[in-house]
Amino acid sequence: MKHQKKKHIAILGSTGSIGRQALDVVRNHSNAFEVEVLTAQNNADLLIEQAIFFKPNAVVIGNDEKYQAVRKALEAYPIKVFSGKESIRQVVTMDEIDIVLTAMVGIAGLEPTLEAVSAGKPIALANKETLVVAGNLITEQARNRGINIYPVDSEHSAIFQCLAGEFQNEVEKIYLTASGGPFRGKSREFLEKVRKEDALLHPNWSMGCKITIDSATLMNKGLEVIEAKWLFGLQPEQIEVIVHPQSIVHSMVQFTDGSIKAQMGLPDMKLPILYALAYPNRVQTSFPRFDFANYPTLTFEAPDTENFPCLHLAYEALQKGGNMPCVLNAANEIAVAAFLRDKLTFLKIPEVVEQCMLNLHFISNPSLSDLLETDLETRNYAQKLMCCSFQSLET
């Protein structure tokens, strides 16, 4: 890529796990990429540090209360400083941006992603909640604008790579692999005593707190199932989850002739980040290489949806459609946040999600405003549910 023009990148959520790894990619491939915009919600100190090093055109701190601190720290640099949710939406439309990496956590990434697509910006998508909540709206707008969405999740990146050169061929099924998380094979009795410190110890991947808990409950894989439906135009029955504890096979595609293509490699999020940012090119790296001798056995097994019902709930939400995936996502965000504050037990996370799915108003064809209202109503209901029904379990 040394003879090609640099890609100017906006990174939404630059202080999170994906954002930091994306900046590592840019730092190591400065001949290919340049940072145009950085945004963060609360971590002003790290945002300032990143801005001084990469010297983007603009930065946005989502928390208005931290604007003055960021502005003052960067006043000696030719960097525009903005704050607030609306500024994040506006900054992605800058003409200089070639691609937007959406690495914000949760539904906060939805509106900026829609704004970027509307402005004609290709998307490197690491915010799975965007497609979970509003997959129909996002993909329809991307089609209308002729905009590509490049998946950053390792599993969806794997599917995308397996489909390269195969877009004219019909897909029979895809297999999304899951590590199984830190509690694979554990009994319900064991799970009743799980603490957040245990759940945050993922065996293979280094991720943020929320996604690590989602991996432990298998909700992360459920969200990926919904995301895959929209990314690849599949039906629920064409998406199968299989547990692969070694995390070497990142996912697979089965075609109608029965053949299966797999994408493999050592677990490192910088690889799918780089692939999405550099597409359609592959960039030479010094990353560690996979050695078959170190992995004489690769194993696969069915997921345990009895002890980890979040995956089943995600399939239910996908089957029902409408605003139900939005309910699933919002309820899960509230429940996981409560678990991380030691206000909810591990096994109560899926119970909160299920109760919200049973009791929130269903909308079959929601608009963006319907989804934002559903999100808010679900969060309020989940909070009330935990305060009332599960209060005795908050230990």
Buried (B, 14 or more C-beta within 10 A) or exposed (E): BEEEEBBBBBBBBBBBBBBBBBBBBBEBBEEBBBBBBBBBBEBBBBBBEBBEEBEBBBBBBBBEEBBEBBBEBBEEBEBBBBBBBEBBBBBBBBEEBBBBBBBBBBBBBBBBBBBBBBBEBBBBBBBBBBBBBBBBBBBEBBEEBEBBBBBBBBBBBBBBBBBEEEEEEEBBBBBBBBBBBBBBEBEEEEBEEBEBEBBBEBBBBEBBBBBBBBBBBBBBBBBBBBBBBBBBEBEBEBBBBBBBBBBBBBBBBBBEEEEEBBBBBBBBBBBBBBBBBBBEEEBEBEEEEEEEEEEEEBEEEEBBBEBBBBBBBBBBBBEBBBBBBBBBBBBBBBBBBBBBEEBBBBBBBBBBBBBBBEEBEEBEEBEEEBBBBBBEBBBEBBBEBBEEEBEEEBE
